[in-house]
Amino acid sequence: MNEEQLNLVLGTTFEPVKNAYKFSTRMQRDEIQRIVRIFEITEKQKIKNKLFAIKNLATMKVVFSNN
């Protein structure tokens, strides 16, 4: 989902002068915070998976080099 779609779904408006979003209800703010947390968790999982893949690759190289 891109930023425009999120704004449409959540009913938020962008205030260009203040460079901030305006929320009309607390529920909208909470929903935005939930979405941000999901994106942060996803990014952390990507990093963790990359590190795990690198570790596995290094282990495979060691095993194959010994044989």
N, CA, C and O atoms as CSV, one atom per row, in Angstrom:
chain,resi,resn,atom,element,x,y,z
A,1,MET,N,N,0.837,-1.177,0.000
A,1,MET,CA,C,0.000,0.000,0.000
A,1,MET,C,C,0.880,1.237,0.000
A,1,MET,O,O,1.842,1.323,0.763
A,2,ASN,N,N,0.553,2.183,-0.849
A,2,ASN,CA,C,1.341,3.405,-0.844
A,2,ASN,C,C,0.677,4.459,0.054
A,2,ASN,O,O,-0.403,4.239,0.603
A,3,GLU,N,N,1.333,5.575,0.183
A,3,GLU,CA,C,0.884,6.611,1.119
A,3,GLU,C,C,-0.496,7.162,0.767
A,3,GLU,O,O,-1.311,7.413,1.655
A,4,GLU,N,N,-0.758,7.349,-0.513
A,4,GLU,CA,C,-2.055,7.895,-0.924
A,4,GLU,C,C,-3.197,6.941,-0.582
A,4,GLU,O,O,-4.263,7.378,-0.148
A,5,GLN,N,N,-2.974,5.635,-0.777
A,5,GLN,CA,C,-4.004,4.656,-0.456
A,5,GLN,C,C,-4.266,4.612,1.046
A,5,GLN,O,O,-5.415,4.510,1.475
A,6,LEU,N,N,-3.207,4.689,1.841
A,6,LEU,CA,C,-3.382,4.706,3.292
A,6,LEU,C,C,-4.173,5.931,3.738
A,6,LEU,O,O,-5.050,5.834,4.596
A,7,ASN,N,N,-3.860,7.074,3.155
A,7,ASN,CA,C,-4.587,8.296,3.512
A,7,ASN,C,C,-6.062,8.168,3.178
A,7,ASN,O,O,-6.915,8.596,3.955
A,8,LEU,N,N,-6.369,7.583,2.030
A,8,LEU,CA,C,-7.754,7.422,1.610
A,8,LEU,C,C,-8.497,6.457,2.535
A,8,LEU,O,O,-9.618,6.738,2.961
A,9,VAL,N,N,-7.878,5.335,2.840
A,9,VAL,CA,C,-8.522,4.322,3.690
A,9,VAL,C,C,-8.739,4.847,5.101
A,9,VAL,O,O,-9.799,4.631,5.688
A,10,LEU,N,N,-7.743,5.535,5.648
A,10,LEU,CA,C,-7.822,5.986,7.030
A,10,LEU,C,C,-8.486,7.343,7.193
A,10,LEU,O,O,-8.771,7.762,8.315
A,11,GLY,N,N,-8.734,8.029,6.093
A,11,GLY,CA,C,-9.397,9.325,6.167
A,11,GLY,C,C,-8.531,10.421,6.753
A,11,GLY,O,O,-9.056,11.361,7.350
A,12,THR,N,N,-7.221,10.328,6.601
A,12,THR,CA,C,-6.329,11.357,7.132
A,12,THR,C,C,-6.074,12.416,6.068
A,12,THR,O,O,-6.232,12.169,4.872
A,13,THR,N,N,-5.683,13.580,6.519
A,13,THR,CA,C,-5.346,14.661,5.596
A,13,THR,C,C,-3.939,15.147,5.906
A,13,THR,O,O,-3.484,15.105,7.049
A,14,PHE,N,N,-3.266,15.608,4.864
A,14,PHE,CA,C,-1.907,16.106,5.018
A,14,PHE,C,C,-1.937,17.619,5.059
A,14,PHE,O,O,-2.565,18.254,4.211
A,15,GLU,N,N,-1.267,18.196,6.034
A,15,GLU,CA,C,-1.187,19.648,6.196
A,15,GLU,C,C,0.173,20.096,5.680
A,15,GLU,O,O,1.156,20.003,6.416
A,16,PRO,N,N,0.270,20.588,4.419
A,16,PRO,CA,C,1.571,20.915,3.849
A,16,PRO,C,C,2.302,22.049,4.566
A,16,PRO,O,O,3.533,22.063,4.602
A,17,VAL,N,N,1.570,22.986,5.127
A,17,VAL,CA,C,2.211,24.112,5.800
A,17,VAL,C,C,2.941,23.630,7.052
A,17,VAL,O,O,4.073,24.041,7.306
A,18,LYS,N,N,2.307,22.770,7.826
A,18,LYS,CA,C,2.904,22.251,9.054
A,18,LYS,C,C,3.715,20.986,8.807
A,18,LYS,O,O,4.417,20.513,9.701
A,19,ASN,N,N,3.621,20.434,7.593
A,19,ASN,CA,C,4.317,19.203,7.228
A,19,ASN,C,C,3.971,18.075,8.210
A,19,ASN,O,O,4.850,17.390,8.732
A,20,ALA,N,N,2.661,17.906,8.447
A,20,ALA,CA,C,2.194,16.891,9.379
A,20,ALA,C,C,0.823,16.394,8.949
A,20,ALA,O,O,0.136,17.035,8.154
A,21,TYR,N,N,0.437,15.247,9.483
A,21,TYR,CA,C,-0.886,14.692,9.225
A,21,TYR,C,C,-1.848,15.122,10.315
A,21,TYR,O,O,-1.472,15.254,11.480
A,22,LYS,N,N,-3.103,15.342,9.919
A,22,LYS,CA,C,-4.139,15.686,10.889
A,22,LYS,C,C,-5.087,14.501,10.999
A,22,LYS,O,O,-5.540,13.961,9.991
A,23,PHE,N,N,-5.381,14.104,12.229
A,23,PHE,CA,C,-6.298,13.004,12.479
A,23,PHE,C,C,-7.529,13.565,13.165
A,23,PHE,O,O,-7.425,14.388,14.074
A,24,SER,N,N,-8.688,13.116,12.728
A,24,SER,CA,C,-9.914,13.635,13.337
A,24,SER,C,C,-10.338,12.815,14.558
A,24,SER,O,O,-11.115,13.290,15.386
A,25,THR,N,N,-9.825,11.577,14.669
A,25,THR,CA,C,-10.200,10.758,15.824
A,25,THR,C,C,-8.969,10.053,16.381
A,25,THR,O,O,-7.946,9.907,15.713
A,26,ARG,N,N,-9.109,9.628,17.614
A,26,ARG,CA,C,-8.024,8.873,18.251
A,26,ARG,C,C,-7.859,7.509,17.582
A,26,ARG,O,O,-6.755,6.969,17.517
A,27,MET,N,N,-8.963,6.962,17.087
A,27,MET,CA,C,-8.915,5.666,16.420
A,27,MET,C,C,-8.017,5.715,15.179
A,27,MET,O,O,-7.271,4.772,14.913
A,28,GLN,N,N,-8.091,6.812,14.424
A,28,GLN,CA,C,-7.235,6.967,13.246
A,28,GLN,C,C,-5.768,7.000,13.644
A,28,GLN,O,O,-4.929,6.371,13.000
A,29,ARG,N,N,-5.466,7.724,14.692
A,29,ARG,CA,C,-4.085,7.809,15.172
A,29,ARG,C,C,-3.570,6.444,15.617
A,29,ARG,O,O,-2.445,6.058,15.300
A,30,ASP,N,N,-4.405,5.721,16.353
A,30,ASP,CA,C,-4.024,4.391,16.806
A,30,ASP,C,C,-3.803,3.440,15.634
A,30,ASP,O,O,-2.887,2.618,15.661
A,31,GLU,N,N,-4.640,3.553,14.608
A,31,GLU,CA,C,-4.496,2.695,13.428
A,31,GLU,C,C,-3.191,3.000,12.690
A,31,GLU,O,O,-2.510,2.082,12.232
A,32,ILE,N,N,-2.841,4.275,12.573
A,32,ILE,CA,C,-1.570,4.659,11.937
A,32,ILE,C,C,-0.404,4.090,12.739
A,32,ILE,O,O,0.536,3.549,12.157
A,33,GLN,N,N,-0.449,4.202,14.050
A,33,GLN,CA,C,0.624,3.670,14.884
A,33,GLN,C,C,0.744,2.158,14.733
A,33,GLN,O,O,1.851,1.620,14.729
A,34,ARG,N,N,-0.392,1.471,14.610
A,34,ARG,CA,C,-0.381,0.019,14.420
A,34,ARG,C,C,0.283,-0.344,13.094
A,34,ARG,O,O,1.079,-1.281,13.029
A,35,ILE,N,N,-0.044,0.394,12.046
A,35,ILE,CA,C,0.544,0.132,10.725
A,35,ILE,C,C,2.050,0.381,10.751
A,35,ILE,O,O,2.818,-0.391,10.176
A,36,VAL,N,N,2.470,1.448,11.408
A,36,VAL,CA,C,3.905,1.749,11.519
A,36,VAL,C,C,4.625,0.630,12.258
A,36,VAL,O,O,5.715,0.224,11.856
A,37,ARG,N,N,4.025,0.127,13.337
A,37,ARG,CA,C,4.636,-0.988,14.066
A,37,ARG,C,C,4.760,-2.228,13.187
A,37,ARG,O,O,5.758,-2.945,13.261
A,38,ILE,N,N,3.762,-2.481,12.362
A,38,ILE,CA,C,3.820,-3.631,11.448
A,38,ILE,C,C,4.979,-3.472,10.477
A,38,ILE,O,O,5.723,-4.423,10.234
A,39,PHE,N,N,5.139,-2.266,9.915
A,39,PHE,CA,C,6.250,-2.029,8.993
A,39,PHE,C,C,7.594,-2.183,9.689
A,39,PHE,O,O,8.532,-2.727,9.107
A,40,GLU,N,N,7.700,-1.713,10.928
A,40,GLU,CA,C,8.948,-1.847,11.677
A,40,GLU,C,C,9.262,-3.310,11.958
A,40,GLU,O,O,10.410,-3.735,11.829
A,41,ILE,N,N,8.257,-4.077,12.338
A,41,ILE,CA,C,8.463,-5.509,12.598
A,41,ILE,C,C,8.899,-6.215,11.322
A,41,ILE,O,O,9.802,-7.052,11.347
A,42,THR,N,N,8.261,-5.879,10.215
A,42,THR,CA,C,8.611,-6.491,8.930
A,42,THR,C,C,10.054,-6.195,8.567
A,42,THR,O,O,10.774,-7.080,8.103
A,43,GLU,N,N,10.483,-4.960,8.774
A,43,GLU,CA,C,11.861,-4.581,8.448
A,43,GLU,C,C,12.852,-5.340,9.336
A,43,GLU,O,O,13.885,-5.803,8.853
A,44,LYS,N,N,12.546,-5.466,10.615
A,44,LYS,CA,C,13.422,-6.203,11.527
A,44,LYS,C,C,13.501,-7.675,11.139
A,44,LYS,O,O,14.564,-8.290,11.230
A,45,GLN,N,N,12.372,-8.239,10.704
A,45,GLN,CA,C,12.367,-9.634,10.291
A,45,GLN,C,C,13.211,-9.833,9.035
A,45,GLN,O,O,13.898,-10.846,8.902
A,46,LYS,N,N,13.161,-8.871,8.116
A,46,LYS,CA,C,13.983,-8.968,6.906
A,46,LYS,C,C,15.463,-8.996,7.268
A,46,LYS,O,O,16.230,-9.795,6.731
A,47,ILE,N,N,15.853,-8.116,8.186
A,47,ILE,CA,C,17.259,-8.070,8.614
A,47,ILE,C,C,17.638,-9.379,9.286
A,47,ILE,O,O,18.708,-9.926,9.021
A,48,LYS,N,N,16.768,-9.886,10.157
A,48,LYS,CA,C,17.046,-11.135,10.858
A,48,LYS,C,C,17.172,-12.293,9.866
A,48,LYS,O,O,18.060,-13.135,10.003
A,49,ASN,N,N,16.285,-12.336,8.869
A,49,ASN,CA,C,16.337,-13.400,7.869
A,49,ASN,C,C,17.601,-13.308,7.020
A,49,ASN,O,O,18.173,-14.333,6.649
A,50,LYS,N,N,18.041,-12.086,6.709
A,50,LYS,CA,C,19.283,-11.917,5.938
A,50,LYS,C,C,20.476,-12.430,6.740
A,50,LYS,O,O,21.337,-13.129,6.206
A,51,LEU,N,N,20.519,-12.083,8.015
A,51,LEU,CA,C,21.620,-12.546,8.858
A,51,LEU,C,C,21.607,-14.065,8.982
A,51,LEU,O,O,22.663,-14.698,8.959
A,52,PHE,N,N,20.426,-14.651,9.112
A,52,PHE,CA,C,20.297,-16.096,9.203
A,52,PHE,C,C,20.775,-16.758,7.904
A,52,PHE,O,O,21.459,-17.780,7.947
A,53,ALA,N,N,20.422,-16.183,6.757
A,53,ALA,CA,C,20.845,-16.724,5.469
A,53,ALA,C,C,22.361,-16.632,5.313
A,53,ALA,O,O,22.988,-17.558,4.798
A,54,ILE,N,N,22.949,-15.530,5.751
A,54,ILE,CA,C,24.407,-15.370,5.674
A,54,ILE,C,C,25.095,-16.412,6.547
A,54,ILE,O,O,26.098,-17.002,6.143
A,55,LYS,N,N,24.560,-16.637,7.736
A,55,LYS,CA,C,25.131,-17.635,8.642
A,55,LYS,C,C,25.050,-19.031,8.023
A,55,LYS,O,O,26.011,-19.797,8.090
A,56,ASN,N,N,23.921,-19.355,7.431
A,56,ASN,CA,C,23.758,-20.664,6.786
A,56,ASN,C,C,24.703,-20.828,5.613
A,56,ASN,O,O,25.271,-21.902,5.414
A,57,LEU,N,N,24.873,-19.775,4.838
A,57,LEU,CA,C,25.785,-19.827,3.693
A,57,LEU,C,C,27.216,-20.050,4.157
A,57,LEU,O,O,27.949,-20.842,3.564
A,58,ALA,N,N,27.613,-19.358,5.207
A,58,ALA,CA,C,28.965,-19.523,5.752
A,58,ALA,C,C,29.167,-20.947,6.259
A,58,ALA,O,O,30.229,-21.536,6.063
A,59,THR,N,N,28.150,-21.492,6.907
A,59,THR,CA,C,28.237,-22.867,7.409
A,59,THR,C,C,28.361,-23.860,6.253
A,59,THR,O,O,29.152,-24.800,6.319
A,60,MET,N,N,27.583,-23.649,5.206
A,60,MET,CA,C,27.672,-24.541,4.036
A,60,MET,C,C,29.056,-24.484,3.391
A,60,MET,O,O,29.602,-25.513,2.994
A,61,LYS,N,N,29.614,-23.292,3.288
A,61,LYS,CA,C,30.946,-23.159,2.693
A,61,LYS,C,C,31.981,-23.901,3.515
A,61,LYS,O,O,32.866,-24.549,2.956
A,62,VAL,N,N,31.885,-23.816,4.833
A,62,VAL,CA,C,32.814,-24.530,5.700
A,62,VAL,C,C,32.662,-26.038,5.516
A,62,VAL,O,O,33.653,-26.758,5.402
A,63,VAL,N,N,31.439,-26.501,5.490
A,63,VAL,CA,C,31.192,-27.948,5.328
A,63,VAL,C,C,31.715,-28.433,3.987
A,63,VAL,O,O,32.373,-29.471,3.922
A,64,PHE,N,N,31.435,-27.706,2.924
A,64,PHE,CA,C,31.885,-28.125,1.600
A,64,PHE,C,C,33.404,-28.015,1.421
A,64,PHE,O,O,34.014,-28.805,0.701
A,65,SER,N,N,33.990,-27.039,2.076
A,65,SER,CA,C,35.443,-26.889,1.935
A,65,SER,C,C,36.214,-27.994,2.673
A,65,SER,O,O,37.343,-28.321,2.306
A,66,ASN,N,N,35.596,-28.559,3.708
A,66,ASN,CA,C,36.249,-29.642,4.462
A,66,ASN,C,C,36.150,-30.978,3.732
A,66,ASN,O,O,36.921,-31.896,4.012
A,67,ASN,N,N,35.223,-31.090,2.814
A,67,ASN,CA,C,35.053,-32.368,2.101
A,67,ASN,C,C,35.765,-32.327,0.827
A,67,ASN,O,O,35.746,-33.304,0.078
